[in-house]
Amino acid sequence: MRQNPSFTLASEDAVKRVIRENPWATIVSRTDAGELVASHYPVLLEETAEGISLVSHVGRPDEQLHELGQHEVLVIIQGPHGYISPSWYDAKPAVPTWNFVSVHLWGTPEILSDEENLRVLDDLVAHFEQKVPEPRLMNGTPENAAYAARISAGTVGFRLRVDRFVGKDKMSQNRPAETVERIITELDAGSPYADPRLADEMRRARDERTR
């Protein structure tokens, strides 16, 4: 991912925030045969003080396709993104662009034991179910627990301790303040490309720049 000093997301804490808020990940591997393999799974950030660590799982036989644990993988986290029309700028000539926040993370996965994989699956379900009025937890009832233990055999859990990362947070930081405000207004409600989540990301980037 090409970097630009105006848009670089270098803070580990900022990268962790992006992962927490956007847990749907793309996992990319280059196999020993030279093939590129990509899969898509939710990930959880392990809340530790040291570095960035992710846990998740893949369904069998994806672990064989990725040769999981045998070599480095790339995990891509994509945050809010969207089209930015030059009609939202001033009258000067301009071209459209795309605002986005994205993080690339590299590391070699550690394969989890069956017991830890089941715990991670339980944590994943609990993480997302907590917002539901009547959560259906994996271990909420004996029947659910038995079912979860049975189907977990079709998954392979992993932990990825991130060795390095790059992040990009392109939110019109190179535009005048009044232009940024117009873009936020259009994204909030006014345009065919309205996207409140992207508008919120732009507000966050704006506020950080003006502190």
PyMOL commands that place a pseudoatom at each C-alpha (Angstrom):
pseudoatom trace, name=CA, resn=MET, resi=1, chain=A, elem=C, hetatm=0, pos=[0.000, 0.000, 0.000]
pseudoatom trace, name=CA, resn=ARG, resi=2, chain=A, elem=C, hetatm=0, pos=[1.584, 3.251, -1.143]
pseudoatom trace, name=CA, resn=GLN, resi=3, chain=A, elem=C, hetatm=0, pos=[2.122, 5.670, 1.702]
pseudoatom trace, name=CA, resn=ASN, resi=4, chain=A, elem=C, hetatm=0, pos=[1.603, 9.409, 1.781]
pseudoatom trace, name=CA, resn=PRO, resi=5, chain=A, elem=C, hetatm=0, pos=[2.746, 11.404, 4.832]
pseudoatom trace, name=CA, resn=SER, resi=6, chain=A, elem=C, hetatm=0, pos=[-0.590, 13.257, 4.916]
pseudoatom trace, name=CA, resn=PHE, resi=7, chain=A, elem=C, hetatm=0, pos=[-2.550, 10.019, 5.294]
pseudoatom trace, name=CA, resn=THR, resi=8, chain=A, elem=C, hetatm=0, pos=[-0.219, 7.675, 7.188]
pseudoatom trace, name=CA, resn=LEU, resi=9, chain=A, elem=C, hetatm=0, pos=[-1.793, 5.767, 10.075]
pseudoatom trace, name=CA, resn=ALA, resi=10, chain=A, elem=C, hetatm=0, pos=[1.266, 4.972, 12.170]
pseudoatom trace, name=CA, resn=SER, resi=11, chain=A, elem=C, hetatm=0, pos=[-0.068, 4.758, 15.722]
pseudoatom trace, name=CA, resn=GLU, resi=12, chain=A, elem=C, hetatm=0, pos=[-0.501, 1.262, 17.124]
pseudoatom trace, name=CA, resn=ASP, resi=13, chain=A, elem=C, hetatm=0, pos=[-3.462, 2.469, 19.186]
pseudoatom trace, name=CA, resn=ALA, resi=14, chain=A, elem=C, hetatm=0, pos=[-5.102, 3.904, 16.051]
pseudoatom trace, name=CA, resn=VAL, resi=15, chain=A, elem=C, hetatm=0, pos=[-4.605, 0.623, 14.208]
pseudoatom trace, name=CA, resn=LYS, resi=16, chain=A, elem=C, hetatm=0, pos=[-6.167, -1.274, 17.114]
pseudoatom trace, name=CA, resn=ARG, resi=17, chain=A, elem=C, hetatm=0, pos=[-9.199, 1.014, 16.959]
pseudoatom trace, name=CA, resn=VAL, resi=18, chain=A, elem=C, hetatm=0, pos=[-9.651, 0.293, 13.254]
pseudoatom trace, name=CA, resn=ILE, resi=19, chain=A, elem=C, hetatm=0, pos=[-9.516, -3.457, 13.930]
pseudoatom trace, name=CA, resn=ARG, resi=20, chain=A, elem=C, hetatm=0, pos=[-12.012, -3.250, 16.807]
pseudoatom trace, name=CA, resn=GLU, resi=21, chain=A, elem=C, hetatm=0, pos=[-14.498, -1.279, 14.733]
pseudoatom trace, name=CA, resn=ASN, resi=22, chain=A, elem=C, hetatm=0, pos=[-14.028, -3.266, 11.498]
pseudoatom trace, name=CA, resn=PRO, resi=23, chain=A, elem=C, hetatm=0, pos=[-13.512, -6.936, 12.417]
pseudoatom trace, name=CA, resn=TRP, resi=24, chain=A, elem=C, hetatm=0, pos=[-14.228, -8.443, 8.983]
pseudoatom trace, name=CA, resn=ALA, resi=25, chain=A, elem=C, hetatm=0, pos=[-10.787, -9.354, 7.595]
pseudoatom trace, name=CA, resn=THR, resi=26, chain=A, elem=C, hetatm=0, pos=[-9.262, -10.590, 4.348]
pseudoatom trace, name=CA, resn=ILE, resi=27, chain=A, elem=C, hetatm=0, pos=[-6.519, -13.172, 4.903]
pseudoatom trace, name=CA, resn=VAL, resi=28, chain=A, elem=C, hetatm=0, pos=[-4.016, -13.550, 2.064]
pseudoatom trace, name=CA, resn=SER, resi=29, chain=A, elem=C, hetatm=0, pos=[-1.360, -16.273, 1.773]
pseudoatom trace, name=CA, resn=ARG, resi=30, chain=A, elem=C, hetatm=0, pos=[1.258, -17.170, -0.806]
pseudoatom trace, name=CA, resn=THR, resi=31, chain=A, elem=C, hetatm=0, pos=[1.589, -20.940, -0.779]
pseudoatom trace, name=CA, resn=ASP, resi=32, chain=A, elem=C, hetatm=0, pos=[4.736, -22.972, -1.382]
pseudoatom trace, name=CA, resn=ALA, resi=33, chain=A, elem=C, hetatm=0, pos=[3.429, -23.559, -4.913]
pseudoatom trace, name=CA, resn=GLY, resi=34, chain=A, elem=C, hetatm=0, pos=[3.443, -19.792, -5.495]
pseudoatom trace, name=CA, resn=GLU, resi=35, chain=A, elem=C, hetatm=0, pos=[-0.331, -19.475, -5.538]
pseudoatom trace, name=CA, resn=LEU, resi=36, chain=A, elem=C, hetatm=0, pos=[-2.155, -16.580, -3.865]
pseudoatom trace, name=CA, resn=VAL, resi=37, chain=A, elem=C, hetatm=0, pos=[-5.045, -17.639, -1.634]
pseudoatom trace, name=CA, resn=ALA, resi=38, chain=A, elem=C, hetatm=0, pos=[-7.529, -15.255, 0.011]
pseudoatom trace, name=CA, resn=SER, resi=39, chain=A, elem=C, hetatm=0, pos=[-10.280, -15.935, 2.557]
pseudoatom trace, name=CA, resn=HIS, resi=40, chain=A, elem=C, hetatm=0, pos=[-12.588, -13.739, 4.613]
pseudoatom trace, name=CA, resn=TYR, resi=41, chain=A, elem=C, hetatm=0, pos=[-13.257, -14.193, 8.323]
pseudoatom trace, name=CA, resn=PRO, resi=42, chain=A, elem=C, hetatm=0, pos=[-14.053, -12.103, 11.414]
pseudoatom trace, name=CA, resn=VAL, resi=43, chain=A, elem=C, hetatm=0, pos=[-11.169, -11.417, 13.769]
pseudoatom trace, name=CA, resn=LEU, resi=44, chain=A, elem=C, hetatm=0, pos=[-10.918, -10.332, 17.375]
pseudoatom trace, name=CA, resn=LEU, resi=45, chain=A, elem=C, hetatm=0, pos=[-8.217, -8.064, 18.723]
pseudoatom trace, name=CA, resn=GLU, resi=46, chain=A, elem=C, hetatm=0, pos=[-6.552, -9.530, 21.792]
pseudoatom trace, name=CA, resn=GLU, resi=47, chain=A, elem=C, hetatm=0, pos=[-6.434, -6.675, 24.276]
pseudoatom trace, name=CA, resn=THR, resi=48, chain=A, elem=C, hetatm=0, pos=[-2.835, -6.878, 25.397]
pseudoatom trace, name=CA, resn=ALA, resi=49, chain=A, elem=C, hetatm=0, pos=[-0.367, -4.140, 26.232]
pseudoatom trace, name=CA, resn=GLU, resi=50, chain=A, elem=C, hetatm=0, pos=[2.323, -5.588, 23.985]
pseudoatom trace, name=CA, resn=GLY, resi=51, chain=A, elem=C, hetatm=0, pos=[1.937, -5.309, 20.228]
pseudoatom trace, name=CA, resn=ILE, resi=52, chain=A, elem=C, hetatm=0, pos=[-1.040, -6.284, 18.090]
pseudoatom trace, name=CA, resn=SER, resi=53, chain=A, elem=C, hetatm=0, pos=[-2.428, -9.797, 18.291]
pseudoatom trace, name=CA, resn=LEU, resi=54, chain=A, elem=C, hetatm=0, pos=[-5.456, -11.190, 16.463]
pseudoatom trace, name=CA, resn=VAL, resi=55, chain=A, elem=C, hetatm=0, pos=[-7.392, -14.404, 17.018]
pseudoatom trace, name=CA, resn=SER, resi=56, chain=A, elem=C, hetatm=0, pos=[-9.850, -16.090, 14.711]
pseudoatom trace, name=CA, resn=HIS, resi=57, chain=A, elem=C, hetatm=0, pos=[-10.492, -19.332, 12.880]
pseudoatom trace, name=CA, resn=VAL, resi=58, chain=A, elem=C, hetatm=0, pos=[-10.849, -20.695, 9.378]
pseudoatom trace, name=CA, resn=GLY, resi=59, chain=A, elem=C, hetatm=0, pos=[-13.212, -23.395, 8.228]
pseudoatom trace, name=CA, resn=ARG, resi=60, chain=A, elem=C, hetatm=0, pos=[-11.755, -26.671, 7.066]
pseudoatom trace, name=CA, resn=PRO, resi=61, chain=A, elem=C, hetatm=0, pos=[-10.159, -27.125, 4.543]
pseudoatom trace, name=CA, resn=ASP, resi=62, chain=A, elem=C, hetatm=0, pos=[-9.111, -23.459, 4.315]
pseudoatom trace, name=CA, resn=GLU, resi=63, chain=A, elem=C, hetatm=0, pos=[-6.198, -24.169, 6.642]
pseudoatom trace, name=CA, resn=GLN, resi=64, chain=A, elem=C, hetatm=0, pos=[-4.841, -26.525, 3.976]
pseudoatom trace, name=CA, resn=LEU, resi=65, chain=A, elem=C, hetatm=0, pos=[-5.401, -24.022, 1.157]
pseudoatom trace, name=CA, resn=HIS, resi=66, chain=A, elem=C, hetatm=0, pos=[-3.507, -21.363, 3.119]
pseudoatom trace, name=CA, resn=GLU, resi=67, chain=A, elem=C, hetatm=0, pos=[-0.896, -23.805, 4.475]
pseudoatom trace, name=CA, resn=LEU, resi=68, chain=A, elem=C, hetatm=0, pos=[-1.796, -22.061, 7.712]
pseudoatom trace, name=CA, resn=GLY, resi=69, chain=A, elem=C, hetatm=0, pos=[1.042, -21.737, 10.185]
pseudoatom trace, name=CA, resn=GLN, resi=70, chain=A, elem=C, hetatm=0, pos=[3.739, -22.597, 7.663]
pseudoatom trace, name=CA, resn=HIS, resi=71, chain=A, elem=C, hetatm=0, pos=[4.492, -19.081, 6.443]
pseudoatom trace, name=CA, resn=GLU, resi=72, chain=A, elem=C, hetatm=0, pos=[3.625, -15.423, 6.782]
pseudoatom trace, name=CA, resn=VAL, resi=73, chain=A, elem=C, hetatm=0, pos=[0.138, -14.168, 5.911]
pseudoatom trace, name=CA, resn=LEU, resi=74, chain=A, elem=C, hetatm=0, pos=[-1.212, -10.724, 5.148]
pseudoatom trace, name=CA, resn=VAL, resi=75, chain=A, elem=C, hetatm=0, pos=[-4.400, -9.627, 6.926]
pseudoatom trace, name=CA, resn=ILE, resi=76, chain=A, elem=C, hetatm=0, pos=[-6.276, -6.671, 5.450]
pseudoatom trace, name=CA, resn=ILE, resi=77, chain=A, elem=C, hetatm=0, pos=[-8.744, -4.651, 7.525]
pseudoatom trace, name=CA, resn=GLN, resi=78, chain=A, elem=C, hetatm=0, pos=[-10.949, -2.273, 5.544]
pseudoatom trace, name=CA, resn=GLY, resi=79, chain=A, elem=C, hetatm=0, pos=[-12.731, 0.501, 7.406]
pseudoatom trace, name=CA, resn=PRO, resi=80, chain=A, elem=C, hetatm=0, pos=[-15.338, 2.968, 6.115]
pseudoatom trace, name=CA, resn=HIS, resi=81, chain=A, elem=C, hetatm=0, pos=[-14.725, 4.142, 2.567]
pseudoatom trace, name=CA, resn=GLY, resi=82, chain=A, elem=C, hetatm=0, pos=[-16.568, 5.948, -0.180]
pseudoatom trace, name=CA, resn=TYR, resi=83, chain=A, elem=C, hetatm=0, pos=[-16.661, 8.146, -3.259]
pseudoatom trace, name=CA, resn=ILE, resi=84, chain=A, elem=C, hetatm=0, pos=[-15.931, 11.864, -2.839]
pseudoatom trace, name=CA, resn=SER, resi=85, chain=A, elem=C, hetatm=0, pos=[-17.342, 14.086, -5.601]
pseudoatom trace, name=CA, resn=PRO, resi=86, chain=A, elem=C, hetatm=0, pos=[-15.427, 17.181, -6.758]
pseudoatom trace, name=CA, resn=SER, resi=87, chain=A, elem=C, hetatm=0, pos=[-18.802, 18.940, -6.794]
pseudoatom trace, name=CA, resn=TRP, resi=88, chain=A, elem=C, hetatm=0, pos=[-18.435, 19.088, -2.998]
pseudoatom trace, name=CA, resn=TYR, resi=89, chain=A, elem=C, hetatm=0, pos=[-15.276, 21.199, -3.352]
pseudoatom trace, name=CA, resn=ASP, resi=90, chain=A, elem=C, hetatm=0, pos=[-14.980, 24.825, -4.404]
pseudoatom trace, name=CA, resn=ALA, resi=91, chain=A, elem=C, hetatm=0, pos=[-15.264, 26.078, -8.000]
pseudoatom trace, name=CA, resn=LYS, resi=92, chain=A, elem=C, hetatm=0, pos=[-11.645, 25.302, -8.900]
pseudoatom trace, name=CA, resn=PRO, resi=93, chain=A, elem=C, hetatm=0, pos=[-10.945, 22.400, -11.298]
pseudoatom trace, name=CA, resn=ALA, resi=94, chain=A, elem=C, hetatm=0, pos=[-10.738, 19.118, -9.412]
pseudoatom trace, name=CA, resn=VAL, resi=95, chain=A, elem=C, hetatm=0, pos=[-11.134, 15.380, -9.865]
pseudoatom trace, name=CA, resn=PRO, resi=96, chain=A, elem=C, hetatm=0, pos=[-13.041, 12.889, -7.709]
pseudoatom trace, name=CA, resn=THR, resi=97, chain=A, elem=C, hetatm=0, pos=[-11.332, 10.713, -5.130]
pseudoatom trace, name=CA, resn=TRP, resi=98, chain=A, elem=C, hetatm=0, pos=[-12.077, 7.892, -2.702]
pseudoatom trace, name=CA, resn=ASN, resi=99, chain=A, elem=C, hetatm=0, pos=[-11.708, 8.333, 1.037]
pseudoatom trace, name=CA, resn=PHE, resi=100, chain=A, elem=C, hetatm=0, pos=[-10.862, 5.261, 3.078]
pseudoatom trace, name=CA, resn=VAL, resi=101, chain=A, elem=C, hetatm=0, pos=[-9.115, 3.805, 6.085]
pseudoatom trace, name=CA, resn=SER, resi=102, chain=A, elem=C, hetatm=0, pos=[-7.272, 0.516, 5.661]
pseudoatom trace, name=CA, resn=VAL, resi=103, chain=A, elem=C, hetatm=0, pos=[-4.671, -1.478, 7.576]
pseudoatom trace, name=CA, resn=HIS, resi=104, chain=A, elem=C, hetatm=0, pos=[-2.337, -4.225, 6.337]
pseudoatom trace, name=CA, resn=LEU, resi=105, chain=A, elem=C, hetatm=0, pos=[-0.842, -6.558, 8.962]
pseudoatom trace, name=CA, resn=TRP, resi=106, chain=A, elem=C, hetatm=0, pos=[1.731, -9.334, 8.575]
pseudoatom trace, name=CA, resn=GLY, resi=107, chain=A, elem=C, hetatm=0, pos=[2.642, -12.283, 10.756]
pseudoatom trace, name=CA, resn=THR, resi=108, chain=A, elem=C, hetatm=0, pos=[2.877, -16.063, 10.880]
pseudoatom trace, name=CA, resn=PRO, resi=109, chain=A, elem=C, hetatm=0, pos=[-0.213, -17.697, 12.412]
pseudoatom trace, name=CA, resn=GLU, resi=110, chain=A, elem=C, hetatm=0, pos=[0.034, -19.923, 15.463]
pseudoatom trace, name=CA, resn=ILE, resi=111, chain=A, elem=C, hetatm=0, pos=[-2.421, -22.827, 15.286]
pseudoatom trace, name=CA, resn=LEU, resi=112, chain=A, elem=C, hetatm=0, pos=[-4.547, -23.106, 18.425]
pseudoatom trace, name=CA, resn=SER, resi=113, chain=A, elem=C, hetatm=0, pos=[-5.370, -26.254, 20.348]
pseudoatom trace, name=CA, resn=ASP, resi=114, chain=A, elem=C, hetatm=0, pos=[-8.917, -27.587, 20.089]
pseudoatom trace, name=CA, resn=GLU, resi=115, chain=A, elem=C, hetatm=0, pos=[-9.668, -26.225, 23.558]
pseudoatom trace, name=CA, resn=GLU, resi=116, chain=A, elem=C, hetatm=0, pos=[-8.386, -22.733, 22.805]
pseudoatom trace, name=CA, resn=ASN, resi=117, chain=A, elem=C, hetatm=0, pos=[-10.101, -22.727, 19.424]
pseudoatom trace, name=CA, resn=LEU, resi=118, chain=A, elem=C, hetatm=0, pos=[-13.411, -23.437, 21.167]
pseudoatom trace, name=CA, resn=ARG, resi=119, chain=A, elem=C, hetatm=0, pos=[-12.748, -20.582, 23.587]
pseudoatom trace, name=CA, resn=VAL, resi=120, chain=A, elem=C, hetatm=0, pos=[-11.993, -18.182, 20.719]
pseudoatom trace, name=CA, resn=LEU, resi=121, chain=A, elem=C, hetatm=0, pos=[-15.166, -19.248, 18.912]
pseudoatom trace, name=CA, resn=ASP, resi=122, chain=A, elem=C, hetatm=0, pos=[-17.089, -18.633, 22.135]
pseudoatom trace, name=CA, resn=ASP, resi=123, chain=A, elem=C, hetatm=0, pos=[-15.499, -15.172, 22.437]
pseudoatom trace, name=CA, resn=LEU, resi=124, chain=A, elem=C, hetatm=0, pos=[-16.342, -14.332, 18.804]
pseudoatom trace, name=CA, resn=VAL, resi=125, chain=A, elem=C, hetatm=0, pos=[-19.986, -15.255, 19.244]
pseudoatom trace, name=CA, resn=ALA, resi=126, chain=A, elem=C, hetatm=0, pos=[-20.244, -13.389, 22.553]
pseudoatom trace, name=CA, resn=HIS, resi=127, chain=A, elem=C, hetatm=0, pos=[-18.601, -10.302, 21.024]
pseudoatom trace, name=CA, resn=PHE, resi=128, chain=A, elem=C, hetatm=0, pos=[-21.197, -9.967, 18.295]
pseudoatom trace, name=CA, resn=GLU, resi=129, chain=A, elem=C, hetatm=0, pos=[-24.208, -11.304, 20.192]
pseudoatom trace, name=CA, resn=GLN, resi=130, chain=A, elem=C, hetatm=0, pos=[-23.798, -8.764, 23.007]
pseudoatom trace, name=CA, resn=LYS, resi=131, chain=A, elem=C, hetatm=0, pos=[-25.698, -6.193, 20.924]
pseudoatom trace, name=CA, resn=VAL, resi=132, chain=A, elem=C, hetatm=0, pos=[-28.674, -8.497, 20.335]
pseudoatom trace, name=CA, resn=PRO, resi=133, chain=A, elem=C, hetatm=0, pos=[-31.667, -8.158, 22.716]
pseudoatom trace, name=CA, resn=GLU, resi=134, chain=A, elem=C, hetatm=0, pos=[-31.679, -11.902, 23.420]
pseudoatom trace, name=CA, resn=PRO, resi=135, chain=A, elem=C, hetatm=0, pos=[-28.114, -13.148, 22.854]
pseudoatom trace, name=CA, resn=ARG, resi=136, chain=A, elem=C, hetatm=0, pos=[-27.629, -16.739, 21.683]
pseudoatom trace, name=CA, resn=LEU, resi=137, chain=A, elem=C, hetatm=0, pos=[-24.322, -17.695, 23.258]
pseudoatom trace, name=CA, resn=MET, resi=138, chain=A, elem=C, hetatm=0, pos=[-22.401, -20.838, 22.364]
pseudoatom trace, name=CA, resn=ASN, resi=139, chain=A, elem=C, hetatm=0, pos=[-22.417, -21.976, 25.980]
pseudoatom trace, name=CA, resn=GLY, resi=140, chain=A, elem=C, hetatm=0, pos=[-25.738, -20.391, 26.896]
pseudoatom trace, name=CA, resn=THR, resi=141, chain=A, elem=C, hetatm=0, pos=[-27.414, -23.774, 27.377]
pseudoatom trace, name=CA, resn=PRO, resi=142, chain=A, elem=C, hetatm=0, pos=[-26.134, -27.365, 27.620]
pseudoatom trace, name=CA, resn=GLU, resi=143, chain=A, elem=C, hetatm=0, pos=[-27.657, -28.038, 24.203]
pseudoatom trace, name=CA, resn=ASN, resi=144, chain=A, elem=C, hetatm=0, pos=[-25.862, -25.050, 22.659]
pseudoatom trace, name=CA, resn=ALA, resi=145, chain=A, elem=C, hetatm=0, pos=[-22.577, -26.065, 24.274]
pseudoatom trace, name=CA, resn=ALA, resi=146, chain=A, elem=C, hetatm=0, pos=[-22.839, -29.615, 22.949]
pseudoatom trace, name=CA, resn=TYR, resi=147, chain=A, elem=C, hetatm=0, pos=[-23.682, -28.356, 19.480]
pseudoatom trace, name=CA, resn=ALA, resi=148, chain=A, elem=C, hetatm=0, pos=[-20.785, -25.857, 19.532]
pseudoatom trace, name=CA, resn=ALA, resi=149, chain=A, elem=C, hetatm=0, pos=[-18.311, -28.521, 20.618]
pseudoatom trace, name=CA, resn=ARG, resi=150, chain=A, elem=C, hetatm=0, pos=[-19.446, -30.721, 17.752]
pseudoatom trace, name=CA, resn=ILE, resi=151, chain=A, elem=C, hetatm=0, pos=[-19.266, -28.122, 14.960]
pseudoatom trace, name=CA, resn=SER, resi=152, chain=A, elem=C, hetatm=0, pos=[-15.994, -26.606, 16.200]
pseudoatom trace, name=CA, resn=ALA, resi=153, chain=A, elem=C, hetatm=0, pos=[-14.272, -29.679, 14.806]
pseudoatom trace, name=CA, resn=GLY, resi=154, chain=A, elem=C, hetatm=0, pos=[-14.874, -28.171, 11.366]
pseudoatom trace, name=CA, resn=THR, resi=155, chain=A, elem=C, hetatm=0, pos=[-12.748, -25.126, 12.191]
pseudoatom trace, name=CA, resn=VAL, resi=156, chain=A, elem=C, hetatm=0, pos=[-9.089, -24.385, 12.861]
pseudoatom trace, name=CA, resn=GLY, resi=157, chain=A, elem=C, hetatm=0, pos=[-8.289, -21.560, 15.283]
pseudoatom trace, name=CA, resn=PHE, resi=158, chain=A, elem=C, hetatm=0, pos=[-5.243, -19.357, 15.028]
pseudoatom trace, name=CA, resn=ARG, resi=159, chain=A, elem=C, hetatm=0, pos=[-3.470, -16.478, 16.748]
pseudoatom trace, name=CA, resn=LEU, resi=160, chain=A, elem=C, hetatm=0, pos=[-1.609, -13.902, 14.679]
pseudoatom trace, name=CA, resn=ARG, resi=161, chain=A, elem=C, hetatm=0, pos=[1.003, -11.880, 16.523]
pseudoatom trace, name=CA, resn=VAL, resi=162, chain=A, elem=C, hetatm=0, pos=[1.588, -9.001, 14.139]
pseudoatom trace, name=CA, resn=ASP, resi=163, chain=A, elem=C, hetatm=0, pos=[5.219, -8.498, 13.165]
pseudoatom trace, name=CA, resn=ARG, resi=164, chain=A, elem=C, hetatm=0, pos=[4.644, -5.310, 11.159]
pseudoatom trace, name=CA, resn=PHE, resi=165, chain=A, elem=C, hetatm=0, pos=[1.825, -3.214, 9.762]
pseudoatom trace, name=CA, resn=VAL, resi=166, chain=A, elem=C, hetatm=0, pos=[1.065, -0.268, 7.528]
pseudoatom trace, name=CA, resn=GLY, resi=167, chain=A, elem=C, hetatm=0, pos=[-2.052, 1.870, 7.757]
pseudoatom trace, name=CA, resn=LYS, resi=168, chain=A, elem=C, hetatm=0, pos=[-3.616, 4.571, 5.645]
pseudoatom trace, name=CA, resn=ASP, resi=169, chain=A, elem=C, hetatm=0, pos=[-6.305, 7.006, 6.766]
pseudoatom trace, name=CA, resn=LYS, resi=170, chain=A, elem=C, hetatm=0, pos=[-7.251, 9.132, 3.747]
pseudoatom trace, name=CA, resn=MET, resi=171, chain=A, elem=C, hetatm=0, pos=[-9.945, 11.534, 4.942]
pseudoatom trace, name=CA, resn=SER, resi=172, chain=A, elem=C, hetatm=0, pos=[-9.394, 14.691, 2.845]
pseudoatom trace, name=CA, resn=GLN, resi=173, chain=A, elem=C, hetatm=0, pos=[-6.728, 15.936, 5.261]
pseudoatom trace, name=CA, resn=ASN, resi=174, chain=A, elem=C, hetatm=0, pos=[-5.137, 17.759, 2.305]
pseudoatom trace, name=CA, resn=ARG, resi=175, chain=A, elem=C, hetatm=0, pos=[-8.264, 19.879, 1.726]
pseudoatom trace, name=CA, resn=PRO, resi=176, chain=A, elem=C, hetatm=0, pos=[-9.188, 23.220, 3.317]
pseudoatom trace, name=CA, resn=ALA, resi=177, chain=A, elem=C, hetatm=0, pos=[-11.293, 23.065, 6.480]
pseudoatom trace, name=CA, resn=GLU, resi=178, chain=A, elem=C, hetatm=0, pos=[-14.388, 24.478, 4.767]
pseudoatom trace, name=CA, resn=THR, resi=179, chain=A, elem=C, hetatm=0, pos=[-14.161, 21.818, 2.045]
pseudoatom trace, name=CA, resn=VAL, resi=180, chain=A, elem=C, hetatm=0, pos=[-13.878, 19.082, 4.659]
pseudoatom trace, name=CA, resn=GLU, resi=181, chain=A, elem=C, hetatm=0, pos=[-17.036, 20.385, 6.339]
pseudoatom trace, name=CA, resn=ARG, resi=182, chain=A, elem=C, hetatm=0, pos=[-18.938, 20.327, 3.035]
pseudoatom trace, name=CA, resn=ILE, resi=183, chain=A, elem=C, hetatm=0, pos=[-17.847, 16.760, 2.375]
pseudoatom trace, name=CA, resn=ILE, resi=184, chain=A, elem=C, hetatm=0, pos=[-18.961, 15.695, 5.854]
pseudoatom trace, name=CA, resn=THR, resi=185, chain=A, elem=C, hetatm=0, pos=[-22.348, 17.348, 5.295]
pseudoatom trace, name=CA, resn=GLU, resi=186, chain=A, elem=C, hetatm=0, pos=[-22.830, 15.508, 2.000]
pseudoatom trace, name=CA, resn=LEU, resi=187, chain=A, elem=C, hetatm=0, pos=[-21.803, 12.191, 3.530]
pseudoatom trace, name=CA, resn=ASP, resi=188, chain=A, elem=C, hetatm=0, pos=[-24.126, 12.653, 6.487]
pseudoatom trace, name=CA, resn=ALA, resi=189, chain=A, elem=C, hetatm=0, pos=[-27.317, 12.848, 4.450]
pseudoatom trace, name=CA, resn=GLY, resi=190, chain=A, elem=C, hetatm=0, pos=[-27.281, 15.100, 1.444]
pseudoatom trace, name=CA, resn=SER, resi=191, chain=A, elem=C, hetatm=0, pos=[-25.859, 13.042, -1.412]
pseudoatom trace, name=CA, resn=PRO, resi=192, chain=A, elem=C, hetatm=0, pos=[-26.465, 9.792, -3.291]
pseudoatom trace, name=CA, resn=TYR, resi=193, chain=A, elem=C, hetatm=0, pos=[-23.180, 8.691, -1.714]
pseudoatom trace, name=CA, resn=ALA, resi=194, chain=A, elem=C, hetatm=0, pos=[-24.251, 9.416, 1.850]
pseudoatom trace, name=CA, resn=ASP, resi=195, chain=A, elem=C, hetatm=0, pos=[-22.347, 7.309, 4.374]
pseudoatom trace, name=CA, resn=PRO, resi=196, chain=A, elem=C, hetatm=0, pos=[-22.607, 8.330, 8.047]
pseudoatom trace, name=CA, resn=ARG, resi=197, chain=A, elem=C, hetatm=0, pos=[-19.787, 5.993, 9.096]
pseudoatom trace, name=CA, resn=LEU, resi=198, chain=A, elem=C, hetatm=0, pos=[-17.412, 7.646, 6.650]
pseudoatom trace, name=CA, resn=ALA, resi=199, chain=A, elem=C, hetatm=0, pos=[-18.589, 11.062, 7.835]
pseudoatom trace, name=CA, resn=ASP, resi=200, chain=A, elem=C, hetatm=0, pos=[-17.747, 10.037, 11.408]
pseudoatom trace, name=CA, resn=GLU, resi=201, chain=A, elem=C, hetatm=0, pos=[-14.270, 8.914, 10.323]
pseudoatom trace, name=CA, resn=MET, resi=202, chain=A, elem=C, hetatm=0, pos=[-13.727, 12.294, 8.670]
pseudoatom trace, name=CA, resn=ARG, resi=203, chain=A, elem=C, hetatm=0, pos=[-14.802, 14.084, 11.855]
pseudoatom trace, name=CA, resn=ARG, resi=204, chain=A, elem=C, hetatm=0, pos=[-12.351, 12.014, 13.873]
pseudoatom trace, name=CA, resn=ALA, resi=205, chain=A, elem=C, hetatm=0, pos=[-9.496, 12.803, 11.442]
pseudoatom trace, name=CA, resn=ARG, resi=206, chain=A, elem=C, hetatm=0, pos=[-10.479, 16.487, 11.430]
pseudoatom trace, name=CA, resn=ASP, resi=207, chain=A, elem=C, hetatm=0, pos=[-10.576, 16.690, 15.210]
pseudoatom trace, name=CA, resn=GLU, resi=208, chain=A, elem=C, hetatm=0, pos=[-7.200, 14.971, 15.559]
pseudoatom trace, name=CA, resn=ARG, resi=209, chain=A, elem=C, hetatm=0, pos=[-5.655, 17.402, 13.088]
pseudoatom trace, name=CA, resn=THR, resi=210, chain=A, elem=C, hetatm=0, pos=[-6.979, 20.461, 14.916]
pseudoatom trace, name=CA, resn=ARG, resi=211, chain=A, elem=C, hetatm=0, pos=[-5.984, 19.427, 18.455]
for i in range(1, 211): cmd.bond("trace and resi %d" % i, "trace and resi %d" % (i + 1))
show_as sticks, trace
zoom trace
